[in-house]
Amino acid sequence: MKYPETKPPVFTLTAGPVDAYPEVLRALGTTVLYDYDPAFQAFFEDLTLKAQEALGCDLPPLILQGEPVLALEGAAASLIARDDVVLNLASGVYGKGFGYWAARYAKKVEEIEVPYNTAIDPEQVRAFLKEHPEVKIVCVCNHDTPSGTLNDIDAIGAVVAEAGALLLVDAVSSWAGMPTSPTSSQAAIYVTGPNKCLGCPPSLSLVAVSEAAWAKIEANPDAPFASMLSFTDWKNAWKKTEPFPFTPSVAELNGLSAALDRYLEEGPEAVWKRHAVTAKVCREGIKAMGIDLWPVSEDIASPTATAVKMPDGIDAGPVLAEARARYGISMSAGRAETLGKLIRIGHMGPTAQPAYALLAVAAMGGALKALGAKVDVAAGLAAAQAAWDAAIEE
């Protein structure tokens, strides 16, 4: 029996959208309040402060009413002025893509680009900023999801702060799945969302904005206002005494509240460990089957997604289709430059459980074998199980 394309998969093990936690799904079905009802206004204020606690930021974060692409484009529009020189750090498709947004607003965009299976060297950033003191803003993607690679934003942030520039971070698929925060990275703007490791549907953005960033945004004559891209419209909307710029996504905010409760009750360190163990189990299984990981080193591999390099002569598309049709398991393709070259297995939110890693190893191994690749599925499953058992004993 095969699973038809028109039917939902049995398991979604993608790098996003990810499945939602049961608590979130239940919350999405609760009462939708009028946004000017005092109960909702008090709820939104409490929710913002709860998000601040979870993010570990100094100021109440923005909760924007759209998935994080909205916040990333809004960050570029709000922070970057027409006379700014921007340094964009591109180690993958998403990091590269941010440079196009930056170019709409900046006087000039410089770029450090490295192969998409590697990461940005903070010392290269230091050297560049020393030679180009005119750079005012540095942009970086923490986890470039189409490659499954991590940039060390804490080290990069220290370099940027030392140079007196502002750091803009895309932490969409890293925050809540590993130790990362706006404060540890010294980010001026730190964009993330609940639709990855927090286990919510794609609908909202979370943005930490520093005092320095607010000062720059408010001095930027070209920063948007009365716009979906506007940060300033939402700066004080968290207060129960202030109006909303437009109708907020009430049901999705109910879901976010449940997700934050779950995250804080489980404990961030426990959540991060769960993601890391799941990634370890998955990678040990993949390697034992005789397949290479995409990142040049596991030191830069994200705990929230495993990127698997396709064997020579095999395109990722048919492998994904075979895994879904044969086993009912959906995984992610690459994007742009990585399309066809790799498959991404997500370890985010509900799927950050070692049991799902075994499913992914079995599905990928079985699909590759069905397509003629030389893989040892039994060895892969044994190695994954051993890694899981070792984690239990720790």
Secondary structure as UniProt FT lines:
FT   TURN            5..6
FT   STRAND          11..12
FT   HELIX           22..28
FT   TURN            35..36
FT   HELIX           38..55
FT   STRAND          62..64
FT   HELIX           68..79
FT   TURN            82..83
FT   STRAND          85..90
FT   HELIX           93..105
FT   STRAND          108..113
FT   TURN            116..117
FT   HELIX           122..131
FT   TURN            133..134
FT   STRAND          135..141
FT   STRAND          143..144
FT   TURN            145..148
FT   STRAND          149..150
FT   HELIX           153..162
FT   TURN            163..164
FT   STRAND          166..170
FT   TURN            172..174
FT   TURN            176..177
FT   TURN            182..186
FT   STRAND          189..192
FT   TURN            194..195
FT   TURN            197..198
FT   STRAND          205..209
FT   HELIX           211..219
FT   TURN            221..222
FT   TURN            228..229
FT   HELIX           232..234
FT   TURN            235..238
FT   TURN            240..241
FT   HELIX           250..266
FT   HELIX           268..288
FT   TURN            289..290
FT   HELIX           298..300
FT   TURN            303..304
FT   STRAND          305..309
FT   TURN            312..313
FT   HELIX           316..327
FT   STRAND          329..330
FT   STRAND          332..333
FT   HELIX           336..338
FT   TURN            339..341
FT   STRAND          342..346
FT   HELIX           349..351
FT   HELIX           354..370
FT   TURN            371..372
FT   HELIX           377..393
//
